[in-house]
Amino acid sequence: MVMTGIKDLGLTRQREVVLQVIRDSHGHMTANDVFTEAKALLPTISFATVYNSLRYLKDAGHIAEIQFGSGASRFDKMTHRHDHALCTMCGKLVDIEMDHPDDLVKRAAAISNFKPETLEFTLRGQCQDCLNNDTSADA
């Protein structure tokens, strides 16, 4: 995936910093996570500016927002369609790149009586770290 240089996008300094934080992350950050990292790079930035920048960057297609029910949104540098695995113990969120069989999409559309636009798969369970910690507690 080729990413455009941040300076080439014509963004304000605050939006550049927020985008840099997202692009430099190795995970899926909440707005609070982004604020903490952005504040270290630009001490004058406010939470409201970070929040508004995240909305702008999402609407402009520079980042993606992932929502799971009533929990905090997470922000992703990967904007193309992909799936996720979510740890139900620690909240770790991992990208999954896989194709969905056409018959799965057709069946889901038939069952729901929806015209499909996109299908997002979320595997919920325990990550390896949590499984290892749980196993060691039983010993």
N, C-alpha and C positions, 0 to 999 in steps of 0.2 A: 504494500500500500504506500503510495507516494503522498507525503504531506507537504502542503504549501508552507513556505517559510512564514512565520508569524508576522514578521515585519512587512511582508508583501500583501497583507490583508487589509491594510488601511484602518486598523482598529485603534481605539484609544489605548493609552499606556495601561490602564487598569484592565481592560479586556485582554490585552496582550499577555499580561501577567497571569490572569485566570486561565487563559488558553494554554500558556506554557506549563502551568501547574498540572492541568489535566493531561497534556501530552507527555509530560515527564513522569507521570504516575505509573506504577506497575499494577494498579488495581482499579477499583471503581469507587471513587470518592464521593462522600456526602458533601453538601454545601459547607458544613462546618469544617470538614477536612480541608476543602479547598481554601476556605478563609484562613485557616491556620497557616497553611503553606504560602498563600499569597501575602499574608501579613509579614512573613519573614523576608519576602522579596521586596515588598512595597509597604513599609510600616504605616503609611497614611491611609491605606485602603480600609474601607468600612465593610461590615457584613452586608449592608444593603447594596453596596456597589458590587460585591461579589455575587450576591443573589441575582441582581438585575443583569449582570454580565453573563451568568450561566444561562439565563432565559434567552438573552440576545444570541449567544453563541449556539444554543440549541436551535433556535428559530432560523438561524442563518445556515444551519447544517454543518457547523464545525465540530460539534460534539453531539452525543446522544444521551438521552435521559432514560433511565431504567426505573420503573416504579413497580413495587411489590406491595399491593394492598395499602394499608395505612402507614407503613414504615417510611422512613426518609428516602427520598429519591437518591439514586446514585448516578454519577456522570461518567461517561465512557468516551474514550478517544476514538473508538471504533464506531464509525457511523454506518457501515454496511450491515445488512441483515445477518445476525448470528444469534446463537442461543446461549443459555447460561446454566450453570449449576450453582445452587445456593445452599450453603451449610446451615442447617436448622439449629445448630448449637452455637457457633461463633459468628455467623453472618457473612462468612467469606463468600465472595462472588467470583466465579471463574467463567471465562469465555469458552464456549464450545462452538467449533466451526464444523457443521455437518449439513448434509442435504436431507430434506424431508422427502420421503417417497410420495409421488403424486397421488397415489390412492389414499394416503393418510389425509392429505389436504381435502380431497374430494369427499371422503367419508365424514370428516369433521364438518364440512360445509353442509352436507346432507342432513346430518344429525341436528345441527343448530339452525338449519334453514337460513344461513347467512351466505352472502356472496363473498368469497374470501378475497382479502387484500394482502394479508400477510399472516404467517403463522409463527408464533414465538414459543419455543420449547424451553421450559424451566425444569431442570432436574433438582428436586429438593431431597436432601439427605444429610449425611455427615461427611465432612472432609476427612482426609487421611490423618491430619493432625489431631482432630477431635477423637477419631477412632482410636488412635494410638494412646492418647491421654486417658480415654475411657477404659481401655484394656489394661493399662498399667495401674489404674485405681482398683481394679478387681483382683489383682494379684496379691 
